[in-house]
Amino acid sequence: MRDLSGDHRWLSLNTATVRQQGDLLAIIDACARAEVRAISPWRDQVAKVGLEPTARAVRTNGLDLSGYCRGGMFAADPERQDEVDDDNRRAIDEAAELGAPCLVLVVGGLPQFSRPGSAPSRDLDAARAMVEDGIGRMLDHAGKAGMPLAIEPLHPMYAADRACVNTLGQALDICDRLDPDRTGRLGVACDVYHVWWDPELEASIARAGTDRLLAYHVCDWLVPTTDLLNDRGMMGDGVIDLRRIRGLVEAAGFAGYCEVEIFSQSWWSRPMDEVVATCIDRHKSCV
């Protein structure tokens, strides 16, 4: 297991962590000041400042990317399939332009929430089938772009609206069916906030192995949690056994960035440089 206590060279900042304090170019500047060497930007943030200016800022500051957020939201009425596919192809192309190592997929829940305007449904199995079909349709384009797709399972509380894939095991089942030869085109993003509770976590991480573990996200689970979306904790402030989980992913062969991704009204209310400095400190002491 790597010793992260001496520096923060393996810290990546998911730019949602400070999204309310400034635009993406300001976030990149803050990372450069703090010598954070990697980020994972969100598509809406890139769209606001432009793809080419973002790519230029990444290159100028010598930044790596640990991922690109996000593609997905596949469940939709059949007549909206072209819309879904076009959106995901654009996400793949943007990720490739920025030099991301993977495109993170938040796969979507029931159709009316994944793609508003779709007919209401309570059929979660059908939504999961739509998700798998949608990912399958993207594999050829992703392969041509050289962009691996990382399925991110989300906590079951998001099954209806954000992701009907809720465990690493479910995500890996999709990977095995769509990419049985483990070509590197399809894998998973392991976010501790979503998977820490899973009794099958250790076995699933070992099953994923180096070629399926494409991204690793860290934060913490607060007790009590006051908002299921925007009350994530800073590492060390909650109940997740972060060291144990990192040990599991590294034992499985993962040697990439630990990506800090915190959606939090509390942390969004603080100065950007303070948040980044705290991420660095907790990366060294808690992750």
N, C-alpha and C positions, 0 to 999 in steps of 0.2 A: 504494500500500500504506500502510495507516495506521501512524502512529508511536505505538506503545504504551508507549514508554519513560518518558513523563512522569507517567503516572498509571495507575490500574487500573480505569477506568470501564467498560472492555469485558471485564472478567473476570467470569465466572460460576463459582460453585463447585457442581459436582455433589456432592450431599451424601453419596454413597458414599465420598468422599475422606476423611471424618472420621467414618464411621458407627460405629466402635467406641469413640469417645471420648465420645459423648453422644447423647441423643435429638435429634429434629429441632428441637425448640424451643431446645435448647441450641446447636445448630448455627446456627440463625437469629440467636440472640443474638451468637454469635461473629462472624458476618458483619457484623452491625450495628456491633459494636465496631471492626472493621477497615475499615468503610466499603466492604465488598463489596456491590454493589448488585443482584446477581442470583444465583439458585440454580436448581438442577434437582433436585428431590426424587424419592425412590423411593417406590413405593406402600407397601411394607412399613413404611417409616419413618413415612409419613403415617398408616397404620392404627394404629400404636402410640400416637400422641398424638391421633388423631382428625382427620377432614377439616375440620370447622369451626374447631377451634382452630388448625390449620395455616393455613387461609385467613385467619383473623383476625391471626395473627402476621405473615404475609406483608404484609397490608395495613398493619398498625400500623407496621412497620419500613420501609414504602415500597419493598419489594423487587419486582423483576421476576423472571419465570421465563424461563429459556432453553429449557426443555423439561420433560417429565414422563416418568419412567421407571417402569415400562415396560408396554406391551401386547405382544401377540404369542403365542408358543408355540402356533402354529396346528395343527401336525401332530398328529393324534389319530385314534383309531378313530372310525368314523362315528357310533356311538352316543354319543360324547362331544362331538359338534359343538355341541350346545346349551350345554354347560358352557363350551366355548371361547368361543362367541359372547357368552354372558352376562358372562363375565369381561372380555372386551375392551370390551363396551359400558359396563361399570362404569368401566373405566380411562378411556375417553373422557369420561364424565360427570365423573369426578374431575378430570381435566385441565382441563375447561371451568370447573368450580367454582373452581379455583385460579388461573385466568387464564393458563394455559400457552399458548405460541405453537404447540406441537405435542406430540403424543404419540409418543414414541420406541418403535419396534417392534423387539424382539429376536424374530425370527420363529420360532425353534425349529428343531430338527434332526429326527432320526428320532422317530417317534411315542412310543416307549417312554421316551424321555428328555424330550421336550417335555411330555408329559402322562403321568406314571407311571401304570401300570396298563393302558396301551394295549399291543396285541400287538407283540411284537418284530418288527422289520423291518430289512432291509439296503438297502431300495430308496430311495436318495436322490432319484431323479427323482420318485418318488411323493410323497415328503415335500415337495419343492419345489412340486408341483402342489397339495398340500393348503394350503401356505402362501399361494400366490397366490389360491386359492379363498377362503381365510379372510379375507384382506385385502379381496378384492372384496365379501365379505358385510358388511364394516364400513363401506364408503364412504358408504352412505346415512345411517347413524346419525351418522357423523363429520361429514358435510355439514350435517345438521340441527343438530348441536351447535356448528358452526363450528370444528371441531377438526381441523387438518391432521394426517395420519399420516406419520411419518418412518421409513422403513425403514432400519435400521442394519445394513449388511453387517458380518459379523464375520470375523476371520482364519480361514483354512481349518482351523486346528487345532480349531475349534469346530463344524465341519460336522455332526458326529454328534449332539452333545448340545445345542448352544445356537442355532446358526443355520446353515441350509443355503444361505443367501444370503451369498456370501463376497466379492464384489467390488461396487464401485459400478456397474459395467456391468450386472451381474445385477439389482441393485436398480432401476436405471433402466429396464431392459427390462420389469420388472413394472409400473413406473409408466406406461410408454408403452402397455402393453396395457390396463391398467385405467383409465387417465386420459389418453387420447390428446389431449384438448383442453387439457391442462395447466391444469386449473381451480383449482389451488392446494390441492386436497384431499389430494394425495399427493405425497411427495417423499422425500428421503433425509437421514440424519444421517451426516456424514462424521467418523469417529473415526480420528485418525492412527494409533493403536495397531493398528488392524485393516487399514488400507489403505496404509500407507507403502511397502510392498514391491511394490505392484502396478505392473507395467510400463505399464499402460494408465491410470494414475491421472490424469495431466495431461489426456488426452483425455476421460476420464469426468467430471472436474470441469467442464471447459468445456461438455460436453454437458448437464450438470445445469442450469447457469445459475441465475439468481436465483430463479426460481419453483420449482425443485426442491431447492435447497440450504437446508434448513430448520434445520439445527443443525450446529455444528462443535465437536468434542471434542479436547482436547489432553492429552498426557502424554508418556512416552518409552519406548523399547524398550531394556531393559538387556541387555548381553552380558557374562557369561552370564545367561540368565533361569533363576531357580531354581524358579519356579512359574508355570505357563502362565496361571493366573487371577489370582493375588494377588501378583505381583511386577512390577507396572508401575513405571516410573521417573518421578521428578519431572522436569519439563521441563529439559533441559540435561544430564541425567545419562546419557543414552543416545545412540543412533545415528540417530534420526530427524531429517531436515532440516526442522525445524519452520518456519523462516522461508520456505523455498521453498514448502511446502504452503500456508501461510497466504497467500502471494502468489498462488498458483493460485486459491484459493477467493475471494479478494477481487477478483481479475481477472475472475472469473465473476460478480461482483456481490454476493457475500455481504458484509454490513456489520453483522452481529450480534455476539453475545457469543462469546468464546473460552471454552468451558466446560472447566474442569479436572476430569477424571475419572480418579482414581488408585485402583486396587485394590492395596493393598500392605500386607503384614503389617508391614513396616518403618515405613512412615509412620503406620499405625494405632497403633503403639506409642508415638508421640510426642504431646506435649500438643497439644490442638486449636489453640490460638492460635499455636503455633510452626508447625504445618502450614499454617495459613491465611497467616501472614506469609511463609512460604517460597513459597507459590503466588503471592502478590503480587509478590515479588521476581523470581521466574523468569518470570512473565508479562511483566514490564517488560524483562527482559534476554535472554530466550530465545525467547519465543513469536513 
